[in-house]
Amino acid sequence: MSDTDAPAESERGIQEYDPGDEHAFPDERLNDVLAVVENDPEVVALLEAQNVNPVTRKGYNDHGAKHIEIVRNRALRLYDLLKRGGVEFNGAADQGLEEADESVIIALAATLHDIGHIVHRDDHAYWSIPLAADILDRILPEFYDTADAVRVKAEVLHAILCHHTEEQPLTREAGVIRVADGLDMERGRSRIPYERGGRGINTISSQAIESVTLREGDEGGENVPVLVEIRMRNAAGVYQVDGLLKEKLEESTLEDDIRIVAMNVGGEEELVERIEL
C-alpha cells in the first residue's frame, strides 16, 4: 500500500484475536470465557442497545458492538505485545489470582466497559459498573469458585471505571483497557455521524485517521515493547492523537512501555507531518 492509498473501511479492527494462535500468555481460560461471553444473549443485546444514546441521539462516534470488538482485539494485542516485552501485570497478581486471569480481566473489561451508555452517554463509565456487575455475577461462577469470582469481578470493574480519564488506573490491566479504548479512532468509527452531517471535532478528526497498527517496538534501540503506528490523511487527525489518545496514555501505568508515532500521509503540504508520544 502506498503512502496515499487509504485502507478499506473493512480494515477497521484488523489484527483480530485468534484463539488458535500462539500467545505470550496462557490463553486456555480466556478462550473458554470468550466462547461464552461472545454468544451470551444479554451481552449481545447490550452491545447493540448501547449505541442508541451516543450515536442515534447525540451524534457521537460508534460505541456499539463493532467498537467493542475492536477495543477487545486491540486490548488483547496490546497485552500480548507487552507480555512479549517482559512487562509484568499486577491486577490479578495483587488479588492472588493466576497469570491466566490477566487476559480474562482484560477481555471482560473490554467487552463491558461501555454498556453504561444504555442509561446515558454522560458519566457512562459509572453506569457501566452496576450493569457489568450483574453480568459478571452470572457468568464468572461458571469458571471460578466464589472467592476467585469476587476477585476477578473486582479487577474487571476497576478496569471498566478507569477507561474514563477522570479515574487513574491502579493496575496495568486497567491501563491496557484505557489505552485500547483510545486506539479505536479510524474514520470508520465516525461514518454514521459524518454521513448524517455531523461535523464536530470528534467526527472530523476521526475521519482523518486512515489506520492504526500495533507491532513490536524496540525500533531505534529504544527498547519499548509496543509501537503504535497511526496514519493520518490530514492534520485534523492531530486531535485524536495529541488530544484524546495522549490523555488516555497519561497515567495509564504504561507510558514507558508504548511508543506512538502518527504520520501525516495525505500527500499535500500540511502543518503536521509526524507526531511522537
Secondary structure, DSSP 8 states (H G I E B T S, - for coil): --TT----GGGTT-S---TTS--SS--HHHHHHHHHHTT-HHHHHHHHHTTIIIIIIT-----SHHHHHHHHHHHHHHHHHHHHTT----HHHHTT--THHHHHHHHHHHHHTTGGGGT-STTHHHHHHHHHHHHHHHHGGGTS-HHHHHHHHHHHHHHHHTTSTTS--SSHHHHHHHHHHHT--SGGGGHHHHHTT--SHHHHHHHTEEEEEEEE--GGG---SEEEEEEESSGGGHIIIIIIIHHHHTTSS-TTTEEEEEEE-SSS--S-SEEE-
